[in-house]
Amino acid sequence: MNEWQTWEQASIGLRHYRMRKLLGSNKPLKCPCCGMIKKIELSNKSHNYLEDPSDWQYLCHQCHSDYDMKNNSKSTFYEKFNNLFKEKNGG
């Protein structure tokens, strides 16, 4: 994985990594959604993984899952993943 790929060329994992570096120490100690002190994750709001800090948020795992389910991103994510898998494997 090349860290210096353009944003569009980067995998979703690399985009998360770059955004965590960009946001730096702005990670909250407690979930801004539920207020609980839990492990906090970086979540993408639009599910388009844009190179825009306002398109990202920190949430605990439960709120992240709830947000994704409410916004139907799980099916979108798996659809994107399956399409990428098919492209890479010639199918």
C-alpha positions in Angstrom: 0.0 0.0 0.0 1.5 3.3 -1.1 0.8 6.2 1.3 1.4 8.6 -1.5 -1.3 7.5 -3.9 -3.9 10.1 -4.8 -7.0 10.1 -2.6 -9.1 8.6 -5.4 -6.5 5.8 -5.9 -6.3 5.0 -2.2 -8.1 2.1 -0.6 -10.8 2.8 2.0 -8.4 1.7 4.7 -5.7 4.1 3.5 -8.3 6.9 3.4 -9.1 6.2 7.0 -5.4 6.2 7.9 -4.8 9.5 6.2 -7.9 11.2 7.7 -6.8 10.0 11.3 -3.4 11.6 10.6 -5.1 14.8 9.3 -7.5 15.1 12.3 -4.6 14.4 14.7 -5.4 14.9 18.4 -9.1 15.9 17.8 -10.3 12.5 18.8 -12.7 12.8 21.8 -12.4 10.8 25.0 -16.1 10.0 25.0 -18.6 9.4 22.2 -20.2 12.7 21.0 -23.4 10.8 20.2 -24.1 8.8 23.4 -21.7 10.5 25.8 -20.2 7.2 27.0 -16.5 6.7 27.6 -15.7 3.9 25.2 -13.3 3.1 22.4 -13.8 5.8 19.7 -13.7 5.0 16.0 -13.5 7.2 12.9 -16.7 7.0 10.9 -17.5 8.4 7.5 -20.7 10.4 7.3 -21.5 10.2 3.6 -20.1 6.7 3.0 -18.3 8.2 0.0 -15.0 8.5 1.9 -14.4 12.1 0.7 -11.1 13.9 1.4 -13.0 16.4 3.5 -12.6 16.5 7.3 -16.2 17.6 7.7 -17.3 14.3 6.1 -15.8 12.3 9.0 -16.8 11.9 12.6 -15.7 10.1 15.7 -18.2 7.7 17.3 -18.1 4.7 19.7 -18.5 1.3 18.0 -22.2 1.0 18.9 -23.1 4.5 17.7 -21.0 3.9 14.5 -22.9 0.7 13.8 -26.2 2.4 14.5 -25.3 5.3 12.3 -24.3 3.0 9.4 -27.5 0.9 9.8 -29.7 4.0 9.9 -28.1 5.4 6.8 -28.1 2.0 5.1 -24.3 2.1 4.5 -23.8 -1.6 5.3 -25.4 -2.7 2.0 -23.7 0.2 0.2 -20.3 -0.9 1.7 -20.8 -4.6 0.8 -21.9 -3.6 -2.7 -18.8 -1.5 -3.2 -16.6 -4.2 -1.7 -18.1 -6.9 -3.9 -17.7 -4.7 -7.0 -14.0 -4.0 -6.2 -13.4 -7.7 -5.5 -15.0 -8.6 -8.9 -12.9 -5.9 -10.7 -9.6 -7.2 -9.1 -10.4 -10.8 -9.9 -11.6 -10.3 -13.4 -15.3 -11.1 -12.7 
